[in-house]
Amino acid sequence: MSPAFGAMEVEHYSKGVLLEPFVHQVGGHSCVLRFNDKTICKPLIQREHQFYETLPTEMRKFTPQYEGVVSVSFEEDEDGNLCLIAYPLNGDHDNLEDLDNSDCEPKSKLLRWTNKKTMLLENEKISKEWVRQHRKEEKMKSRKLEEEFEWLKKSEVLYYTVEKKGNVSSQFKHHNPWSMKCHQQQLQRMKENAKHRNQYKFILLENLTSRYEVPCVLDLKMGTRQHGDDASEEKKANQIRKCQQSTSAVIGVRVCGMQVYQAGTGQLMFMNKYHGRKLSVQGFKEALYQFFHNGKYLRRELFESVIKKLTELKSVLEKQESYRFYSSSLLIIYDGKERQEVAVDSDPEDLEDLSEESSDESAGAYAYKPTASTVDVRMIDFAHTTCKYYGEDSVVHEGQDTGYVFGLQNLIDIIKEIRDESSE
């Protein structure tokens, strides 16, 4: 393990970039980290790396922009808290300087999960005893937090209160329990391997949430099959079982995670993959409805844009010869905060009420600009993607990925149903 370092030793690491948990990660098991506002990074998996370097031009608008590779190591501060630092690959310090990291936290501000004040969980199912226990546990070292994460796995839908002071986006710090879980597991894996290895390759990718003030994120596991061609028999059987017991087998798509801002209550709602696996087709439809509902009203202005993008993606994938996107996810992202416009003839009392509202809330009684609402649709996670152009794969598929396309068509149909039913 590398020696501990403190604020006085920052200059020695001046070429490194402090990595923090990416708080908008709602699904997956790979640790996603924040490099800066516009860039994230994740552990390099050769197959995924190959995909980003060779993907067809027509698919680029539906995937995060690939920005290169860095070397990541972990260090301890004087209190024994671990943090992750990204360095230029192969000692070429110019590589990191080419990236805009001006907004990165200073290296002296190390990660301290154990010292962060945790927002009060508003879920009715959480007992006061657990809250007291949680406050006690957050004072412990990071190794104790694994027990908390195991509990969080059982709490499949959580509501966090967002403070109404200042900008909403400034409150998005360490809220998402799933990103905490993945980050902690990554640190633990690296710590266990410290005697043998402390340098890891990570790929840099576009941060898809950077353009949104309050990102609402839906992570959908796509396709009727999730296991890769190289999966062991045990892994294959496990993935087949998960598909058969969820909506994956029936409609080719299931909820893998969700983060939605509720303007009516000022809360963030999180749904994890364990809840998503239990949903029926009707439950899946209700979850989609919930994703497009801000607690006050349905965001109907988003439907046409998301349907158009999904339809275009489906057309692109239908033309991809030999590709199979096993275990890949599809992200749908929009901004939970809307720009407001108060009608000219608004009642003075209404204007007073609006001025008293927090800046992070959208008032359903007032007009807002639908044109300011944009939706992004992107494919992510390509660790098990295969294609005949890769060369070394023992199994070569022909034609389009019918399981993924099947899921896309059903997703489009269900969103259209929600749109049509809400307009009646």
N, C-alpha and C positions, 0 to 999 in steps of 0.2 A: 504494500500500500504506500502511496506517496506520502511524504511528510505533511503534517498539518500546516495551514498557513492562515494568517490573519490580515487585518487591514493594512498593517505596516509593510506587508510583503506583496502588495498588489502590483507594484511596478514590475516584479519578476514575471507576472502573468499578463503583462499589458497587451500581448498579442492574442490572448484568449478571450472568448465571449462567454459570459455566464448564461447558462441555459436554465429556464424556468418551466414548470409544468404548463402545458397548453390548456387553459381553463375551459376551452370550448370543445374538448374531446368528449363525445357522448357515447362512443362505442369502441369496439375493437379491443384487442389485448396488448397490442404493441404500444410502447410508451411514445407519446408525441410531445415534443418540447418546443418552447418558444425561443427562437433565435433573436428575432426582433419583431416589431409590429407587423411586418409584411412577410416574414419568413418563419417557417417551422422546420423541425427536423425530427427524424425517426431512425431507429437502427437500420442499417443497410442490409437488405436481403438481396442476394445476387439476382434472383429471378425478377424481383420488382425493379431493381436498378436497371436490368437489361430492358425491361418493358419501357421505362421512361426514356431510355436512350434510343429506342428504335420504334416508338409508337407511330402509327400512321398520322399524317398531317391533319386529316379530317377529324381525328379524335382529340386533338390537342385542346380545343375549346371546351371539351368535356372532362378534362383532367387538370389537376394542379400543375402549374408550371414547374419544371424541374430546374434546380439552380445549382447543382453540384454536390460535392462530397466533402465532409470535414471529419477530423479525428476528434473523438470525445473521450475524456478521462474524468475520473471523479476524485475529489479531494475532500479533506476534512478541515473544518475550522477548529478554533481552539476549544470549542464546546463539544466537539465530536459529531457535529451535524454535517451530513454529506451534501455536497453540491456537485453539479456537472459543469465542466468547462469544455468548450469547443475550440480546437486549435486548427490551424491550416494543415492540410494533408501533406505528408512527406516533408514537413518542416518548411514548406514554402509559405512564409508569412504574408506574402503579397496576396495570396488567395482570399484571405478573410478581409483584407483591406479593400478589396474590390466590391464587397458587399456593404450595403448601407446598414451599419449597426450603431448609428449615432444615438438611437433611442434606447439602446440596451442599458440595463441597470449597471451601475458601477460594480466592479468585482468585490468591493468591500461589503456590498449588500448581499450576503450569502443567504441561501435558502434555509429557512428554519421552519419547517412544517410544525414542529412542536410548540413554537412560540406564537403562531398566528392565532388571532381570535376567531373562533369559528362562529358563523352565523347561526342563530337559533333556528332549529328545525321546527316548522309549523305543522308537520304532519300529525294529525290527531292520534295516530296509532303509536306515536313515540311517547313513552311514559316519562314523567318527570324524573323518575329514578335513573333512566338512561341518560337524560341530559346532565344530571349531576355527575354520573359516572364518566360521561364524555369529557366534561370540564376537568375532571381529575386526570383522565388519561392523556389529555393534550399537553400536560406538563411533562410527560414521560419522554424518553428518547424514542427515536423513529422506529426502533425495532418493536416497540409495543403497539404501534399503530396498526399492525397487521390484523390484530383482533378486531379493531374497529372496522376495518375494511371488510372483514368477513361478515360483520353485522350489517354493513351497508349493502352487501350483496343480497341479503334477505329482505331489505327494505327497497322494494322494486320501484316505488313511486314516491318521490320526496318533494316537499315544497320548502323553499328557502325564502325568507323575507329579505328583500333588498331595501336598504335604508333609503329614505327619500331625501337625503342631503346631497347636494351637488349633482354632478353628472352621473347618470346611471352607469355608463361604461366604466367609470372610475371605481365602481363597486364590484366589478367582475374580477375579484381576486380570490382564488382558492375556494370558490363556491362549489364547483362541480365535483361530487364525490367520485365519479368514475375516473376523471383525470388524476385525482389524488391517488386512487388505487393503482392505476397503471404506472404512475411515476414511482410510487413506493416499491412496487414489485421490480421495476427496472434497477433501482438503486440496490435492492437486496441481491439481485442476480449479479450485479457488477461487484458488489462487496464480497460475495462468496467466491468469486473468481479472481479476487485481487492478487493472490499469491502467484497466479499464473499469467494474469493479463490485466492491464489497466488502460489499454488503448482500443477504442472501438470506432468503426467507421459508421457515420450517420449520413443519410442523404438530406439535402436541403430542398424544401418544397414551398410553393406559394401558400401563404396563409389566406385561406378562402374567406375567413370571417373579418378580415381587416377593414373592409369597406363598410361594415355595418356597426352602428353604435351599440345596438343591443341584439346580438345575433341569436336568432331562433334556428336551431339545427335539428334536422331529422336524418338519422343514419339508418338506411334500409339495406338489409342483407339480400342480395339479388340472386336469382336463379333457383332451379329445383335441385341442384347438386352443389355441395360445398367442398367436398374433399378433392384434393389435387391428385394427379395421376401417380405421384410418388408417395402417397399416403400409405402408412402401414395398415395392416388388416384391422388392427384395433382402432386406429384413427378413422378409417373408412367407415367401420360399423358405427362408431360414435356419431359421426357427421350425418350418416344416413338416418340414424334414430332421431337426431335433432330436427332434420327436415320433415320426417314423417309425423312427428309430434307437434309440428308448428304449421303456420300457413305457407311455408316454403314449398311443401309438396303439392299443395292445393292450388295456389295462385302464383308461385314462383317468387315470392317476396315476403319478408317479415321485418318487423321493427327490431332494430339492433340498439337503438338509443334515441333519446329525444331531449331537447332543451327548449322550453317555451317560456317567454315572458308574459306574465298575466298582468295587463295594464289595470284591470279592475281592482286587484289586491296588492299590486306592487311586489308580487312574488315570482320566483323562478320555479317552474315545474320540471323535474327530471324524471325520465322513465328509462330504466336500463334494459339490457338484453334479456334478462331472466323473465321480466314481465312480458316482453315482446314475444318470447317463445310460447307463452301460454295463451296468447290471443287466438280467438276463432277468427274466421273471415269477417264476421260482423264486428268483432272486437277490433280487428285491424282497421276497419272502416271508421269506427268510432275514434280510434287513436289518431287517424289522419285528420278527422274533423277537429279534434282537440288541438292538433298541431297548428291548424289554420285559425284557431279561435283565441282571441287575446283576453278572454275572461269577461269581455263586455259585448263583443259582437264578432261575427265571422269575417275574416279578411277576404272578402269575395273578390276584391280587385287583383288578388294574386293568382287566381285560378287560370286565367287565360295564358298568362306568361309561363307558368309551370307546365301546363299541358302542351304548349307550343315547344318548349325546350325538350320535354320528354319524348314528344313525337319525333323531333329532329334527331335526338340521340338514337331512338329506335331505328330510324332510317339509316343512320350511319353504321350501327352495329349489324344490321342485316346484310351489309355489303362487306363485312370483315371476314375474309376467308381464313378458316382454321383457328381463329382465336377462341379460347375458352377462359372465361373470367371467374373461375371457381373461387368462392369465398370473398369475392369483391363486394364492396359496398357502394351505395349511391347516396350522396348527400343532397338534401334540399335545404337551402339557407335563405332566410329573409330577415329584414330588420324589424325587431319588435317595437321600435319607436317610430312613430309616424310624424310627419310635419303637419302642424295644425294651421287651419285658416278659420278665423272667426268671421261669421257672416256679417255683412255691413249693418243689417237690421237687427243684430243680436240685442236682446234685452240687457240693460245695464247690469241687472242682477246676475245674469248669465256670465257676463264678462268678468264680474267680480269673482264668481265661483271658479271660472277658468284660471284666473290669475293666482288663486289660492292652491291650485293643483300642483303637484310636483311636476317638474319638467320632464320626468320619465314616463308620464302617463298620457294616454291619448283619450280625449273626451269623445265618447260615442255620439253625443248630442251636437257636436260641431262638425263642420266640413273639414276634410283634410285632402291633401293632394295625392290622388291615386298614382300619378306619374312618378312620385318620389319613391314608390314601393317597387323594389326590384327583387327578383328571385334568381338564385343561382342553382344550377343542377350540375353536379360533378361526380365522376367515378373516382373511387380511391381504393387503396389496398390491393396490390397485385402480386402478393407473395406466391400465389398458386396459379397465376396466369400462365397459359401455355400457347404456343403457336408453332407451326411447322418451320417458320423462319429461324427459330431458336437453334435448330440443328441437333443439339444433344439430347432432346427429349425422345424417350423410347416409344411413346404413344403419339401418333400424329392424327389430329382430327380434321375432318373435312366440313366445309360449309360454315354456316353461322352458328353462334351459341344460342340454340333454340330455347334453352332453359332461361337464359337471361332475357331474351326478347319476349318470351312468354310472360315473365314477371313484369316487364315494362308495360306491355299492353294491358295487363290486369290493373296495374297501378294507374295508368291513364284512365281506364274505364271507371275505376272507383272514385277518382277525383272528379270526373265528369258527373257521376251520380251525386256526389256531395254538392257540386255546383248547381245542378238542376233542381235538386230537392230543396236547397236553401233559397232558391229564387221563386218557388211556388207560393 
